[in-house]
Amino acid sequence: MLSLPAILGISIGAAGFAAFSRKNKPWSTLKRICYFVAATIGILIVMLAVNFGLYYAELKS
């Protein structure tokens, strides 16, 4: 299981990489920022769900 700061850091880092590493995309800065926010929220939800699933599986066994 991961701690909440670790989940936040991984989510922000992965979203930042996905949003700002593509140099050939002709996206505006506003579109990249919106993509960054949406990707951060999406990754955060998935990672919290996985973390909760691991925690729940640990309780059951």
C-alpha positions in Angstrom: 0.0 0.0 0.0 1.1 3.5 -0.7 0.7 6.6 1.5 -1.4 9.5 0.3 1.6 11.8 -0.4 3.1 9.1 -2.6 -0.1 8.7 -4.5 -0.4 12.4 -5.0 3.3 12.7 -6.2 2.9 9.8 -8.6 -0.3 11.2 -10.0 1.1 14.7 -10.5 4.3 13.5 -12.0 2.7 11.1 -14.4 0.1 13.7 -15.5 2.8 16.3 -15.9 4.9 14.0 -18.0 1.9 13.1 -20.2 0.8 16.7 -20.6 4.0 18.5 -21.1 6.4 16.0 -22.7 4.9 16.0 -26.2 6.8 18.6 -28.1 5.3 17.8 -31.5 1.7 18.4 -30.5 0.3 21.8 -31.5 -1.7 22.2 -28.3 -2.1 25.6 -26.6 -0.9 26.1 -23.1 -4.5 26.2 -21.8 -5.3 22.9 -23.4 -2.2 21.3 -21.9 -3.1 22.6 -18.4 -6.7 21.3 -18.8 -5.3 17.9 -19.9 -2.9 18.0 -16.9 -5.7 18.6 -14.4 -7.9 16.0 -16.0 -5.1 13.4 -16.1 -4.1 14.1 -12.5 -7.7 13.6 -11.3 -8.1 10.4 -13.4 -4.8 8.9 -12.2 -5.5 9.9 -8.6 -8.9 8.1 -8.7 -7.5 5.0 -10.2 -4.6 4.8 -7.8 -6.8 5.4 -4.8 -9.1 2.6 -6.0 -6.2 0.2 -6.4 -4.8 1.2 -3.0 -8.2 0.7 -1.3 -8.6 -2.6 -3.1 -5.2 -3.8 -1.7 -6.1 -2.6 1.7 -9.5 -4.4 1.6 -7.8 -7.6 0.3 -5.4 -7.4 3.2 -8.2 -7.1 5.7 -10.0 -10.1 4.3 -7.0 -12.4 4.6 
